[in-house]
Amino acid sequence: MTPELETYFDNYNELFNHEGFKQLIQELSANAQQLADVQTIKDSEELFYRKGQVAALATVINLQGTIEVAREQAEVEEEGPVDV
């Protein structure tokens, strides 16, 4: 892995271990649950708007998992092919 890529992943790891990030994820998760409640939606326009909001929140909520998978892939690619 290049030093730049290692720094990239280390910076995210530092962010994910910060209590403020954990608090943010909790709040965004609660907001996403409220937005996902379809009982109060008036029309299809509001449904699609909320769908977009939930998708945007999900991107941030799932960021840690996405970065972890990317790091694992980068490490595997660095190791090269596995002999079978």
Distance bins in CASP14 RR format, pairs under 12 A and 6 or more apart:
PFRMAT RR
TARGET T0000
AUTHOR 0000-0000-0000
RMODE 2
METHOD distances of the structure
MODEL  1
1 7 0 0 0 0 1 0 0 0 0 0 0
1 8 0 0 0 0 1 0 0 0 0 0 0
1 9 1 0 0 1 0 0 0 0 0 0 0
1 10 0 0 0 0 0 1 0 0 0 0 0
1 70 0 0 0 0 0 1 0 0 0 0 0
1 71 0 0 0 0 1 0 0 0 0 0 0
1 72 0 0 0 0 0 1 0 0 0 0 0
1 73 0 0 0 0 0 1 0 0 0 0 0
1 74 1 0 1 0 0 0 0 0 0 0 0
1 75 1 0 0 1 0 0 0 0 0 0 0
1 76 0 0 0 0 0 1 0 0 0 0 0
1 77 0 0 0 0 1 0 0 0 0 0 0
1 78 1 0 1 0 0 0 0 0 0 0 0
1 79 0 0 0 0 0 1 0 0 0 0 0
1 80 0 0 0 0 0 1 0 0 0 0 0
2 8 0 0 0 0 1 0 0 0 0 0 0
2 9 0 0 0 0 0 1 0 0 0 0 0
2 74 0 0 0 0 1 0 0 0 0 0 0
2 77 0 0 0 0 0 1 0 0 0 0 0
2 78 0 0 0 0 1 0 0 0 0 0 0
3 9 0 0 0 0 0 1 0 0 0 0 0
3 10 0 0 0 0 0 1 0 0 0 0 0
4 10 0 0 0 0 0 1 0 0 0 0 0
4 11 0 0 0 0 0 1 0 0 0 0 0
4 74 0 0 0 0 0 1 0 0 0 0 0
5 11 0 0 0 0 0 1 0 0 0 0 0
5 12 0 0 0 0 0 1 0 0 0 0 0
5 67 0 0 0 0 0 1 0 0 0 0 0
5 70 0 0 0 0 1 0 0 0 0 0 0
5 71 0 0 0 0 1 0 0 0 0 0 0
5 73 0 0 0 0 0 1 0 0 0 0 0
5 74 1 0 0 1 0 0 0 0 0 0 0
5 75 0 0 0 0 0 1 0 0 0 0 0
5 77 0 0 0 0 0 1 0 0 0 0 0
5 78 0 0 0 0 1 0 0 0 0 0 0
6 12 0 0 0 0 0 1 0 0 0 0 0
6 13 0 0 0 0 0 1 0 0 0 0 0
6 71 0 0 0 0 1 0 0 0 0 0 0
6 74 0 0 0 0 1 0 0 0 0 0 0
6 75 0 0 0 0 0 1 0 0 0 0 0
6 78 0 0 0 0 0 1 0 0 0 0 0
7 13 0 0 0 0 0 1 0 0 0 0 0
7 14 0 0 0 0 0 1 0 0 0 0 0
7 71 0 0 0 0 0 1 0 0 0 0 0
8 14 0 0 0 0 0 1 0 0 0 0 0
8 15 0 0 0 0 0 1 0 0 0 0 0
8 67 0 0 0 0 1 0 0 0 0 0 0
8 70 0 0 0 0 1 0 0 0 0 0 0
8 71 0 0 0 0 1 0 0 0 0 0 0
8 74 0 0 0 0 1 0 0 0 0 0 0
9 15 0 0 0 0 0 1 0 0 0 0 0
9 16 0 0 0 0 0 1 0 0 0 0 0
9 64 0 0 0 0 0 1 0 0 0 0 0
9 65 0 0 0 0 0 1 0 0 0 0 0
9 66 0 0 0 0 0 1 0 0 0 0 0
9 67 1 0 0 1 0 0 0 0 0 0 0
9 68 0 0 0 0 1 0 0 0 0 0 0
9 69 0 0 0 0 0 1 0 0 0 0 0
9 70 1 0 0 1 0 0 0 0 0 0 0
9 71 1 0 1 0 0 0 0 0 0 0 0
9 72 0 0 0 0 0 1 0 0 0 0 0
9 73 0 0 0 0 0 1 0 0 0 0 0
9 74 1 0 0 1 0 0 0 0 0 0 0
9 75 0 0 0 0 1 0 0 0 0 0 0
10 16 0 0 0 0 0 1 0 0 0 0 0
10 17 0 0 0 0 0 1 0 0 0 0 0
10 67 0 0 0 0 0 1 0 0 0 0 0
10 71 0 0 0 0 1 0 0 0 0 0 0
11 17 0 0 0 0 0 1 0 0 0 0 0
11 18 0 0 0 0 0 1 0 0 0 0 0
11 67 0 0 0 0 1 0 0 0 0 0 0
11 71 0 0 0 0 0 1 0 0 0 0 0
12 18 0 0 0 0 0 1 0 0 0 0 0
12 21 0 0 0 0 1 0 0 0 0 0 0
12 63 1 0 0 1 0 0 0 0 0 0 0
12 64 1 0 0 1 0 0 0 0 0 0 0
12 65 0 0 0 0 1 0 0 0 0 0 0
12 66 0 0 0 0 1 0 0 0 0 0 0
12 67 1 0 1 0 0 0 0 0 0 0 0
12 68 0 0 0 0 1 0 0 0 0 0 0
12 69 0 0 0 0 0 1 0 0 0 0 0
12 70 0 0 0 0 1 0 0 0 0 0 0
12 71 0 0 0 0 1 0 0 0 0 0 0
13 21 0 0 0 0 0 1 0 0 0 0 0
13 63 0 0 0 0 0 1 0 0 0 0 0
13 64 0 0 0 0 1 0 0 0 0 0 0
13 65 0 0 0 0 0 1 0 0 0 0 0
13 67 1 0 0 1 0 0 0 0 0 0 0
13 68 0 0 0 0 1 0 0 0 0 0 0
13 70 0 0 0 0 0 1 0 0 0 0 0
13 71 0 0 0 0 1 0 0 0 0 0 0
14 20 0 0 0 0 0 1 0 0 0 0 0
14 21 0 0 0 0 1 0 0 0 0 0 0
14 64 0 0 0 0 0 1 0 0 0 0 0
14 67 0 0 0 0 0 1 0 0 0 0 0
15 21 1 0 1 0 0 0 0 0 0 0 0
15 22 0 0 0 0 0 1 0 0 0 0 0
15 24 0 0 0 0 1 0 0 0 0 0 0
15 25 0 0 0 0 0 1 0 0 0 0 0
15 60 0 0 0 0 0 1 0 0 0 0 0
15 63 0 0 0 0 1 0 0 0 0 0 0
15 64 0 0 0 0 1 0 0 0 0 0 0
15 67 0 0 0 0 1 0 0 0 0 0 0
16 22 0 0 0 0 1 0 0 0 0 0 0
16 24 0 0 0 0 0 1 0 0 0 0 0
16 25 0 0 0 0 1 0 0 0 0 0 0
16 60 0 0 0 0 0 1 0 0 0 0 0
16 62 0 0 0 0 0 1 0 0 0 0 0
16 63 0 0 0 0 1 0 0 0 0 0 0
16 64 1 0 1 0 0 0 0 0 0 0 0
16 65 0 0 0 0 1 0 0 0 0 0 0
16 66 0 0 0 0 0 1 0 0 0 0 0
16 67 1 0 0 1 0 0 0 0 0 0 0
16 68 0 0 0 0 1 0 0 0 0 0 0
16 71 0 0 0 0 0 1 0 0 0 0 0
17 64 0 0 0 0 1 0 0 0 0 0 0
18 24 0 0 0 0 1 0 0 0 0 0 0
18 25 0 0 0 0 0 1 0 0 0 0 0
18 64 0 0 0 0 0 1 0 0 0 0 0
19 25 0 0 0 0 0 1 0 0 0 0 0
19 26 0 0 0 0 0 1 0 0 0 0 0
20 26 0 0 0 0 1 0 0 0 0 0 0
20 27 0 0 0 0 1 0 0 0 0 0 0
20 28 0 0 0 0 0 1 0 0 0 0 0
21 27 0 0 0 0 0 1 0 0 0 0 0
21 28 0 0 0 0 0 1 0 0 0 0 0
21 60 0 0 0 0 1 0 0 0 0 0 0
21 61 0 0 0 0 0 1 0 0 0 0 0
21 63 0 0 0 0 1 0 0 0 0 0 0
21 64 0 0 0 0 1 0 0 0 0 0 0
21 67 0 0 0 0 0 1 0 0 0 0 0
22 28 0 0 0 0 0 1 0 0 0 0 0
22 29 0 0 0 0 0 1 0 0 0 0 0
22 61 0 0 0 0 0 1 0 0 0 0 0
22 64 0 0 0 0 1 0 0 0 0 0 0
23 29 0 0 0 0 0 1 0 0 0 0 0
23 30 0 0 0 0 0 1 0 0 0 0 0
24 30 0 0 0 0 0 1 0 0 0 0 0
24 31 0 0 0 0 0 1 0 0 0 0 0
24 57 0 0 0 0 0 1 0 0 0 0 0
24 60 1 0 0 1 0 0 0 0 0 0 0
24 61 0 0 0 0 1 0 0 0 0 0 0
24 63 0 0 0 0 0 1 0 0 0 0 0
24 64 0 0 0 0 0 1 0 0 0 0 0
25 31 0 0 0 0 0 1 0 0 0 0 0
25 32 0 0 0 0 0 1 0 0 0 0 0
25 57 0 0 0 0 1 0 0 0 0 0 0
25 58 0 0 0 0 0 1 0 0 0 0 0
25 59 0 0 0 0 0 1 0 0 0 0 0
25 60 1 0 0 1 0 0 0 0 0 0 0
25 61 1 0 1 0 0 0 0 0 0 0 0
25 62 0 0 0 0 1 0 0 0 0 0 0
25 63 0 0 0 0 1 0 0 0 0 0 0
25 64 1 0 0 1 0 0 0 0 0 0 0
25 65 0 0 0 0 0 1 0 0 0 0 0
26 32 0 0 0 0 0 1 0 0 0 0 0
26 33 0 0 0 0 0 1 0 0 0 0 0
26 60 0 0 0 0 0 1 0 0 0 0 0
26 61 0 0 0 0 1 0 0 0 0 0 0
27 33 0 0 0 0 0 1 0 0 0 0 0
27 34 0 0 0 0 0 1 0 0 0 0 0
27 57 0 0 0 0 1 0 0 0 0 0 0
27 60 0 0 0 0 0 1 0 0 0 0 0
27 61 0 0 0 0 0 1 0 0 0 0 0
28 34 0 0 0 0 0 1 0 0 0 0 0
28 35 0 0 0 0 0 1 0 0 0 0 0
28 53 0 0 0 0 0 1 0 0 0 0 0
28 54 0 0 0 0 0 1 0 0 0 0 0
28 56 0 0 0 0 1 0 0 0 0 0 0
28 57 1 0 1 0 0 0 0 0 0 0 0
28 58 0 0 0 0 1 0 0 0 0 0 0
28 59 0 0 0 0 1 0 0 0 0 0 0
28 60 1 0 1 0 0 0 0 0 0 0 0
28 61 1 0 1 0 0 0 0 0 0 0 0
28 62 0 0 0 0 0 1 0 0 0 0 0
28 63 0 0 0 0 0 1 0 0 0 0 0
29 35 0 0 0 0 0 1 0 0 0 0 0
29 36 0 0 0 0 0 1 0 0 0 0 0
29 54 0 0 0 0 0 1 0 0 0 0 0
29 57 1 0 0 1 0 0 0 0 0 0 0
29 58 0 0 0 0 1 0 0 0 0 0 0
29 60 0 0 0 0 1 0 0 0 0 0 0
29 61 1 0 1 0 0 0 0 0 0 0 0
29 62 0 0 0 0 0 1 0 0 0 0 0
30 36 0 0 0 0 0 1 0 0 0 0 0
30 37 0 0 0 0 0 1 0 0 0 0 0
30 57 0 0 0 0 1 0 0 0 0 0 0
30 61 0 0 0 0 0 1 0 0 0 0 0
31 37 0 0 0 0 0 1 0 0 0 0 0
31 50 0 0 0 0 0 1 0 0 0 0 0
31 53 0 0 0 0 1 0 0 0 0 0 0
31 54 0 0 0 0 1 0 0 0 0 0 0
31 56 0 0 0 0 0 1 0 0 0 0 0
31 57 1 0 0 1 0 0 0 0 0 0 0
31 58 0 0 0 0 0 1 0 0 0 0 0
31 60 0 0 0 0 0 1 0 0 0 0 0
31 61 0 0 0 0 1 0 0 0 0 0 0
32 50 0 0 0 0 1 0 0 0 0 0 0
32 51 0 0 0 0 0 1 0 0 0 0 0
32 52 0 0 0 0 0 1 0 0 0 0 0
32 53 0 0 0 0 1 0 0 0 0 0 0
32 54 1 0 1 0 0 0 0 0 0 0 0
32 55 0 0 0 0 1 0 0 0 0 0 0
32 56 0 0 0 0 1 0 0 0 0 0 0
32 57 1 0 1 0 0 0 0 0 0 0 0
32 58 1 0 0 1 0 0 0 0 0 0 0
32 59 0 0 0 0 0 1 0 0 0 0 0
32 60 0 0 0 0 1 0 0 0 0 0 0
32 61 1 0 0 1 0 0 0 0 0 0 0
32 62 0 0 0 0 0 1 0 0 0 0 0
33 50 0 0 0 0 0 1 0 0 0 0 0
33 53 0 0 0 0 0 1 0 0 0 0 0
33 54 0 0 0 0 1 0 0 0 0 0 0
33 57 0 0 0 0 1 0 0 0 0 0 0
33 58 0 0 0 0 0 1 0 0 0 0 0
33 61 0 0 0 0 0 1 0 0 0 0 0
34 40 0 0 0 0 1 0 0 0 0 0 0
34 50 0 0 0 0 1 0 0 0 0 0 0
34 53 0 0 0 0 0 1 0 0 0 0 0
34 54 0 0 0 0 1 0 0 0 0 0 0
34 57 0 0 0 0 0 1 0 0 0 0 0
35 41 0 0 0 0 1 0 0 0 0 0 0
35 46 0 0 0 0 0 1 0 0 0 0 0
35 47 0 0 0 0 0 1 0 0 0 0 0
35 49 0 0 0 0 1 0 0 0 0 0 0
35 50 1 0 1 0 0 0 0 0 0 0 0
35 51 0 0 0 0 1 0 0 0 0 0 0
35 52 0 0 0 0 1 0 0 0 0 0 0
35 53 1 0 1 0 0 0 0 0 0 0 0
35 54 1 0 1 0 0 0 0 0 0 0 0
35 55 0 0 0 0 0 1 0 0 0 0 0
35 56 0 0 0 0 1 0 0 0 0 0 0
35 57 1 0 0 1 0 0 0 0 0 0 0
35 58 0 0 0 0 0 1 0 0 0 0 0
35 61 0 0 0 0 0 1 0 0 0 0 0
36 47 0 0 0 0 0 1 0 0 0 0 0
36 50 1 0 0 1 0 0 0 0 0 0 0
36 51 0 0 0 0 1 0 0 0 0 0 0
36 52 0 0 0 0 0 1 0 0 0 0 0
36 53 0 0 0 0 1 0 0 0 0 0 0
36 54 1 0 1 0 0 0 0 0 0 0 0
36 55 0 0 0 0 0 1 0 0 0 0 0
36 57 0 0 0 0 1 0 0 0 0 0 0
36 58 0 0 0 0 1 0 0 0 0 0 0
36 61 0 0 0 0 0 1 0 0 0 0 0
37 46 0 0 0 0 0 1 0 0 0 0 0
37 47 0 0 0 0 0 1 0 0 0 0 0
37 50 0 0 0 0 1 0 0 0 0 0 0
37 54 0 0 0 0 0 1 0 0 0 0 0
38 44 0 0 0 0 0 1 0 0 0 0 0
38 46 0 0 0 0 1 0 0 0 0 0 0
38 47 1 0 0 1 0 0 0 0 0 0 0
38 48 0 0 0 0 0 1 0 0 0 0 0
38 50 1 0 0 1 0 0 0 0 0 0 0
38 51 0 0 0 0 1 0 0 0 0 0 0
38 54 0 0 0 0 0 1 0 0 0 0 0
39 46 0 0 0 0 0 1 0 0 0 0 0
39 47 0 0 0 0 0 1 0 0 0 0 0
39 50 0 0 0 0 0 1 0 0 0 0 0
40 46 0 0 0 0 1 0 0 0 0 0 0
40 47 0 0 0 0 0 1 0 0 0 0 0
40 50 0 0 0 0 1 0 0 0 0 0 0
41 47 1 0 1 0 0 0 0 0 0 0 0
41 48 0 0 0 0 1 0 0 0 0 0 0
41 49 0 0 0 0 1 0 0 0 0 0 0
41 50 1 0 0 1 0 0 0 0 0 0 0
41 51 0 0 0 0 1 0 0 0 0 0 0
41 53 0 0 0 0 0 1 0 0 0 0 0
41 54 0 0 0 0 0 1 0 0 0 0 0
42 49 0 0 0 0 0 1 0 0 0 0 0
42 50 0 0 0 0 0 1 0 0 0 0 0
43 49 0 0 0 0 1 0 0 0 0 0 0
43 50 0 0 0 0 0 1 0 0 0 0 0
44 50 0 0 0 0 0 1 0 0 0 0 0
44 51 0 0 0 0 0 1 0 0 0 0 0
45 51 0 0 0 0 0 1 0 0 0 0 0
45 52 0 0 0 0 0 1 0 0 0 0 0
46 52 0 0 0 0 0 1 0 0 0 0 0
46 53 0 0 0 0 0 1 0 0 0 0 0
47 53 0 0 0 0 0 1 0 0 0 0 0
47 54 0 0 0 0 0 1 0 0 0 0 0
48 54 0 0 0 0 0 1 0 0 0 0 0
48 55 0 0 0 0 0 1 0 0 0 0 0
49 55 0 0 0 0 0 1 0 0 0 0 0
49 56 0 0 0 0 0 1 0 0 0 0 0
50 56 0 0 0 0 0 1 0 0 0 0 0
50 57 0 0 0 0 0 1 0 0 0 0 0
51 57 0 0 0 0 0 1 0 0 0 0 0
51 58 0 0 0 0 0 1 0 0 0 0 0
52 58 0 0 0 0 1 0 0 0 0 0 0
52 59 0 0 0 0 0 1 0 0 0 0 0
53 59 0 0 0 0 0 1 0 0 0 0 0
53 60 0 0 0 0 0 1 0 0 0 0 0
54 60 0 0 0 0 0 1 0 0 0 0 0
54 61 0 0 0 0 1 0 0 0 0 0 0
54 62 0 0 0 0 0 1 0 0 0 0 0
55 61 0 0 0 0 0 1 0 0 0 0 0
55 62 0 0 0 0 0 1 0 0 0 0 0
56 62 0 0 0 0 0 1 0 0 0 0 0
56 63 0 0 0 0 0 1 0 0 0 0 0
57 63 0 0 0 0 0 1 0 0 0 0 0
58 65 0 0 0 0 0 1 0 0 0 0 0
58 66 0 0 0 0 0 1 0 0 0 0 0
59 65 0 0 0 0 0 1 0 0 0 0 0
59 66 0 0 0 0 1 0 0 0 0 0 0
59 67 0 0 0 0 0 1 0 0 0 0 0
60 66 0 0 0 0 0 1 0 0 0 0 0
60 67 0 0 0 0 0 1 0 0 0 0 0
62 68 0 0 0 0 0 1 0 0 0 0 0
62 69 0 0 0 0 1 0 0 0 0 0 0
63 69 0 0 0 0 0 1 0 0 0 0 0
63 70 0 0 0 0 0 1 0 0 0 0 0
64 70 0 0 0 0 0 1 0 0 0 0 0
64 71 0 0 0 0 0 1 0 0 0 0 0
65 71 0 0 0 0 1 0 0 0 0 0 0
65 72 0 0 0 0 1 0 0 0 0 0 0
65 73 0 0 0 0 0 1 0 0 0 0 0
66 72 0 0 0 0 0 1 0 0 0 0 0
66 73 0 0 0 0 0 1 0 0 0 0 0
67 73 0 0 0 0 0 1 0 0 0 0 0
67 74 0 0 0 0 0 1 0 0 0 0 0
68 74 0 0 0 0 0 1 0 0 0 0 0
68 75 0 0 0 0 0 1 0 0 0 0 0
69 75 0 0 0 0 0 1 0 0 0 0 0
69 76 0 0 0 0 0 1 0 0 0 0 0
70 76 0 0 0 0 0 1 0 0 0 0 0
70 77 0 0 0 0 0 1 0 0 0 0 0
71 77 0 0 0 0 0 1 0 0 0 0 0
71 78 0 0 0 0 0 1 0 0 0 0 0
72 78 0 0 0 0 0 1 0 0 0 0 0
72 79 0 0 0 0 0 1 0 0 0 0 0
73 79 0 0 0 0 0 1 0 0 0 0 0
73 80 0 0 0 0 0 1 0 0 0 0 0
74 80 0 0 0 0 0 1 0 0 0 0 0
76 82 0 0 0 0 1 0 0 0 0 0 0
END
